[in-house]
Amino acid sequence: MSRQSLPADADALHTCGAVDVGTLDFGTGFDCFDPTSETARRPLPGNAAANRKLLVDAMRAGDFKNYAREWWHFTLEHEPFANRRFDFPVTAG
């Protein structure tokens, strides 16, 4: 099936793969580096816009800010180690 024959609301899914079964629809897959991944992108298929708003509101309540070009990307607003990089192995304790 060519891209031209896809319905308009399937564009984001075509660009970045299918949504995972059992997860909320955000309009694109995670780590989709396409303009359709912009948090405020409209129109979006199905409930994607409402789900993005729900995620942004929940993260904002936890003091995180969204990177507007990636709906899944958040940064702690008041990062205590903003200019420090850590390099150590992480183990399962």
N, CA and C atoms as an extended XYZ file, in Angstrom:
279
Properties=species:S:1:pos:R:3:atomname:S:1:resname:S:1:resid:I:1 pbc="F F F"
N         0.856       -1.175        0.000 N   MET     1
C         0.000        0.000        0.000 CA  MET     1
C         0.899        1.234        0.000 C   MET     1
N         0.644        2.144       -0.875 N   SER     2
C         1.456        3.358       -0.936 CA  SER     2
C         0.995        4.357        0.111 C   SER     2
N         1.881        5.284        0.440 N   ARG     3
C         1.558        6.324        1.417 CA  ARG     3
C         0.346        7.134        0.973 C   ARG     3
N         0.212        7.378       -0.335 N   GLN     4
C        -0.900        8.167       -0.844 CA  GLN     4
C        -2.249        7.485       -0.604 C   GLN     4
N        -2.282        6.154       -0.499 N   SER     5
C        -3.551        5.465       -0.339 CA  SER     5
C        -3.974        5.325        1.122 C   SER     5
N        -3.129        5.762        2.066 N   LEU     6
C        -3.489        5.695        3.477 CA  LEU     6
C        -4.440        6.830        3.835 C   LEU     6
N        -5.390        6.586        4.749 N   PRO     7
C        -6.224        7.692        5.210 CA  PRO     7
C        -5.380        8.705        5.961 C   PRO     7
N        -5.812        9.972        5.961 N   ALA     8
C        -5.032       11.042        6.578 CA  ALA     8
C        -4.729       10.766        8.043 C   ALA     8
N        -5.694       10.185        8.796 N   ASP     9
C        -5.457        9.959       10.223 CA  ASP     9
C        -4.507        8.798       10.483 C   ASP     9
N        -4.112        8.062        9.455 N   ALA    10
C        -3.139        6.978        9.618 CA  ALA    10
C        -1.721        7.469        9.343 C   ALA    10
N        -1.568        8.721        8.962 N   ASP    11
C        -0.260        9.247        8.575 CA  ASP    11
C         0.788        9.078        9.667 C   ASP    11
N         0.459        9.437       10.918 N   ALA    12
C         1.433        9.332       11.998 CA  ALA    12
C         1.839        7.883       12.225 C   ALA    12
N         0.883        6.982       12.152 N   LEU    13
C         1.199        5.570       12.355 CA  LEU    13
C         2.077        5.055       11.229 C   LEU    13
N         1.813        5.509       10.011 N   HIS    14
C         2.631        5.103        8.877 CA  HIS    14
C         4.055        5.620        9.041 C   HIS    14
N         4.197        6.821        9.533 N   THR    15
C         5.507        7.441        9.680 CA  THR    15
C         6.374        6.703       10.688 C   THR    15
N         5.792        6.260       11.783 N   CYS    16
C         6.615        5.746       12.888 CA  CYS    16
C         6.208        4.378       13.398 C   CYS    16
N         5.434        3.662       12.690 N   GLY    17
C         5.067        2.322       13.134 CA  GLY    17
C         3.776        2.299       13.915 C   GLY    17
N         3.285        1.122       14.140 N   ALA    18
C         2.009        0.932       14.822 CA  ALA    18
C         2.125        1.232       16.310 C   ALA    18
N         1.011        1.625       16.892 N   VAL    19
C         0.920        1.852       18.329 CA  VAL    19
C         1.000        0.494       19.022 C   VAL    19
N         1.701        0.424       20.146 N   ASP    20
C         1.798       -0.822       20.900 CA  ASP    20
C         0.438       -1.212       21.459 C   ASP    20
N         0.111       -2.485       21.366 N   VAL    21
C        -1.142       -3.002       21.912 CA  VAL    21
C        -1.131       -2.805       23.427 C   VAL    21
N        -2.235       -2.334       23.981 N   GLY    22
C        -2.343       -2.164       25.420 CA  GLY    22
C        -1.801       -0.843       25.941 C   GLY    22
N        -1.409        0.071       25.056 N   THR    23
C        -0.934        1.378       25.500 CA  THR    23
C        -1.864        2.461       24.964 C   THR    23
N        -1.795        3.626       25.563 N   LEU    24
C        -2.586        4.743       25.082 CA  LEU    24
C        -2.093        5.182       23.710 C   LEU    24
N        -3.012        5.703       22.921 N   ASP    25
C        -2.673        6.215       21.593 CA  ASP    25
C        -2.183        7.657       21.737 C   ASP    25
N        -0.933        7.902       21.327 N   PHE    26
C        -0.380        9.251       21.352 CA  PHE    26
C        -0.179        9.796       19.947 C   PHE    26
N        -0.662        9.089       18.947 N   GLY    27
C        -0.595        9.565       17.576 CA  GLY    27
C         0.647        9.124       16.825 C   GLY    27
N         1.726        8.848       17.537 N   THR    28
C         2.953        8.298       16.954 CA  THR    28
C         3.548        7.341       17.974 C   THR    28
N         4.498        6.580       17.543 N   GLY    29
C         5.243        5.753       18.470 CA  GLY    29
C         6.252        6.590       19.244 C   GLY    29
N         6.747        6.035       20.327 N   PHE    30
C         7.802        6.647       21.125 CA  PHE    30
C         9.063        6.769       20.273 C   PHE    30
N         9.782        7.854       20.424 N   ASP    31
C        11.011        8.127       19.676 CA  ASP    31
C        10.792        8.268       18.176 C   ASP    31
N         9.635        8.750       17.786 N   CYS    32
C         9.340        9.066       16.387 CA  CYS    32
C         9.791       10.498       16.146 C   CYS    32
N        10.857       10.671       15.406 N   PHE    33
C        11.415       12.007       15.180 CA  PHE    33
C        10.865       12.584       13.882 C   PHE    33
N         9.606       12.961       13.950 N   ASP    34
C         8.840       13.449       12.818 CA  ASP    34
C         8.001       14.618       13.320 C   ASP    34
N         7.631       15.568       12.474 N   PRO    35
C         6.795       16.681       12.925 CA  PRO    35
C         5.491       16.249       13.595 C   PRO    35
N         4.987       15.058       13.281 N   THR    36
C         3.752       14.590       13.923 CA  THR    36
C         3.946       14.325       15.409 C   THR    36
N         5.188       14.298       15.892 N   SER    37
C         5.470       14.063       17.311 CA  SER    37
C         5.472       15.333       18.144 C   SER    37
N         5.313       16.482       17.512 N   GLU    38
C         5.253       17.724       18.282 CA  GLU    38
C         4.061       17.649       19.229 C   GLU    38
N         4.270       18.004       20.470 N   THR    39
C         3.242       17.834       21.499 CA  THR    39
C         1.915       18.476       21.115 C   THR    39
N         1.939       19.667       20.561 N   ALA    40
C         0.714       20.395       20.222 CA  ALA    40
C         0.256       20.159       18.786 C   ALA    40
N         0.813       19.217       18.084 N   ARG    41
C         0.472       18.946       16.675 CA  ARG    41
C        -1.020       18.671       16.528 C   ARG    41
N        -1.645       19.291       15.546 N   ARG    42
C        -3.057       19.061       15.233 CA  ARG    42
C        -3.204       19.035       13.729 C   ARG    42
N        -4.077       18.271       13.178 N   PRO    43
C        -4.923       17.303       13.869 CA  PRO    43
C        -4.160       16.021       14.165 C   PRO    43
N        -4.649       15.295       15.144 N   LEU    44
C        -4.107       13.988       15.500 CA  LEU    44
C        -5.236       12.970       15.434 C   LEU    44
N        -4.905       11.723       15.135 N   PRO    45
C        -5.954       10.706       15.039 CA  PRO    45
C        -6.503       10.308       16.410 C   PRO    45
N        -7.769        9.907       16.431 N   GLY    46
C        -8.375        9.329       17.633 CA  GLY    46
C        -8.248       10.189       18.873 C   GLY    46
N        -7.851        9.559       19.966 N   ASN    47
C        -7.720       10.233       21.254 CA  ASN    47
C        -6.314       10.740       21.521 C   ASN    47
N        -5.465       10.783       20.521 N   ALA    48
C        -4.056       11.133       20.719 CA  ALA    48
C        -3.877       12.506       21.359 C   ALA    48
N        -4.605       13.513       20.917 N   ALA    49
C        -4.448       14.862       21.477 CA  ALA    49
C        -4.840       14.879       22.951 C   ALA    49
N        -5.932       14.228       23.296 N   ALA    50
C        -6.364       14.169       24.697 CA  ALA    50
C        -5.351       13.400       25.543 C   ALA    50
N        -4.779       12.329       25.000 N   ASN    51
C        -3.788       11.555       25.741 CA  ASN    51
C        -2.503       12.344       25.948 C   ASN    51
N        -2.100       13.115       24.946 N   ARG    52
C        -0.911       13.959       25.102 CA  ARG    52
C        -1.148       15.012       26.178 C   ARG    52
N        -2.339       15.608       26.182 N   LYS    53
C        -2.664       16.610       27.206 CA  LYS    53
C        -2.657       15.974       28.586 C   LYS    53
N        -3.214       14.787       28.716 N   LEU    54
C        -3.234       14.077       29.991 CA  LEU    54
C        -1.807       13.838       30.496 C   LEU    54
N        -0.935       13.404       29.610 N   LEU    55
C         0.463       13.158       29.969 CA  LEU    55
C         1.156       14.454       30.383 C   LEU    55
N         1.009       15.511       29.596 N   VAL    56
C         1.651       16.797       29.904 CA  VAL    56
C         1.140       17.328       31.243 C   VAL    56
N        -0.163       17.259       31.476 N   ASP    57
C        -0.726       17.753       32.739 CA  ASP    57
C        -0.196       16.958       33.935 C   ASP    57
N        -0.112       15.643       33.809 N   ALA    58
C         0.392       14.804       34.901 CA  ALA    58
C         1.861       15.095       35.175 C   ALA    58
N         2.652       15.215       34.131 N   MET    59
C         4.077       15.487       34.306 CA  MET    59
C         4.307       16.895       34.861 C   MET    59
N         3.523       17.846       34.392 N   ARG    60
C         3.634       19.228       34.892 CA  ARG    60
C         3.331       19.266       36.396 C   ARG    60
N         2.359       18.476       36.839 N   ALA    61
C         2.025       18.399       38.261 CA  ALA    61
C         3.202       17.851       39.071 C   ALA    61
N         4.069       17.073       38.435 N   GLY    62
C         5.263       16.540       39.084 CA  GLY    62
C         6.487       17.410       38.888 C   GLY    62
N         6.301       18.631       38.398 N   ASP    63
C         7.362       19.621       38.203 CA  ASP    63
C         8.276       19.295       37.015 C   ASP    63
N         7.705       18.680       35.985 N   PHE    64
C         8.445       18.424       34.756 CA  PHE    64
C         7.918       19.326       33.658 C   PHE    64
N         8.805       19.721       32.751 N   LYS    65
C         8.373       20.504       31.593 CA  LYS    65
C         8.597       19.669       30.332 C   LYS    65
N         7.724       19.870       29.384 N   ASN    66
C         7.753       19.121       28.131 CA  ASN    66
C         8.622       19.814       27.094 C   ASN    66
N         9.355       19.013       26.333 N   TYR    67
C        10.075       19.497       25.157 CA  TYR    67
C         9.048       19.458       24.023 C   TYR    67
N         8.643       20.607       23.529 N   ALA    68
C         7.500       20.735       22.628 CA  ALA    68
C         7.614       19.942       21.328 C   ALA    68
N         8.812       19.565       20.907 N   ARG    69
C         8.956       18.832       19.644 CA  ARG    69
C         8.812       17.318       19.814 C   ARG    69
N         8.723       16.850       21.079 N   GLU    70
C         8.598       15.410       21.348 CA  GLU    70
C         7.612       15.199       22.493 C   GLU    70
N         6.436       14.655       22.212 N   TRP    71
C         5.397       14.518       23.227 CA  TRP    71
C         5.851       13.686       24.430 C   TRP    71
N         6.832       12.812       24.283 N   TRP    72
C         7.290       11.918       25.361 CA  TRP    72
C         8.462       12.474       26.155 C   TRP    72
N         9.005       13.607       25.777 N   HIS    73
C        10.262       14.117       26.324 CA  HIS    73
C         9.994       15.175       27.394 C   HIS    73
N        10.461       14.904       28.622 N   PHE    74
C        10.262       15.820       29.749 CA  PHE    74
C        11.571       16.012       30.498 C   PHE    74
N        11.708       17.183       31.130 N   THR    75
C        12.876       17.512       31.930 CA  THR    75
C        12.390       18.027       33.281 C   THR    75
N        13.046       17.607       34.345 N   LEU    76
C        12.702       18.100       35.670 CA  LEU    76
C        12.934       19.601       35.709 C   LEU    76
N        11.919       20.341       36.106 N   GLU    77
C        11.947       21.807       36.076 CA  GLU    77
C        13.094       22.387       36.910 C   GLU    77
N        13.284       21.883       38.096 N   HIS    78
C        14.320       22.406       38.996 CA  HIS    78
C        15.353       21.318       39.251 C   HIS    78
N        16.034       20.945       38.204 N   GLU    79
C        17.029       19.863       38.248 CA  GLU    79
C        18.135       20.207       39.256 C   GLU    79
N        18.330       19.387       40.298 N   PRO    80
C        19.346       19.708       41.304 CA  PRO    80
C        20.785       19.535       40.804 C   PRO    80
N        20.981       18.784       39.730 N   PHE    81
C        22.325       18.556       39.190 CA  PHE    81
C        22.367       18.934       37.703 C   PHE    81
N        21.837       20.079       37.372 N   ALA    82
C        21.677       20.478       35.975 CA  ALA    82
C        22.978       20.501       35.179 C   ALA    82
N        24.067       20.851       35.779 N   ASN    83
C        25.332       20.962       35.054 CA  ASN    83
C        26.320       19.855       35.391 C   ASN    83
N        25.827       18.773       35.974 N   ARG    84
C        26.703       17.680       36.361 CA  ARG    84
C        26.317       16.412       35.602 C   ARG    84
N        27.307       15.730       35.098 N   ARG    85
C        27.080       14.478       34.392 CA  ARG    85
C        27.574       13.333       35.254 C   ARG    85
N        26.817       12.267       35.319 N   PHE    86
C        27.165       11.113       36.127 CA  PHE    86
C        27.573        9.958       35.219 C   PHE    86
N        28.606        9.265       35.611 N   ASP    87
C        29.080        8.118       34.837 CA  ASP    87
C        29.416        6.994       35.808 C   ASP    87
N        28.432        6.135       36.044 N   PHE    88
C        28.639        4.995       36.930 CA  PHE    88
C        27.704        3.875       36.496 C   PHE    88
N        28.070        2.637       36.779 N   PRO    89
C        27.210        1.518       36.384 CA  PRO    89
C        25.949        1.472       37.252 C   PRO    89
N        24.862        1.127       36.640 N   VAL    90
C        23.614        0.954       37.341 CA  VAL    90
C        23.362       -0.547       37.461 C   VAL    90
N        23.143       -1.013       38.675 N   THR    91
C        22.918       -2.437       38.891 CA  THR    91
C        21.571       -2.648       39.566 C   THR    91
N        21.117       -3.861       39.563 N   ALA    92
C        19.814       -4.197       40.133 CA  ALA    92
C        19.909       -4.546       41.612 C   ALA    92
N        20.891       -4.048       42.295 N   GLY    93
C        21.009       -4.094       43.713 CA  GLY    93
C        21.215       -5.347       44.402 C   GLY    93
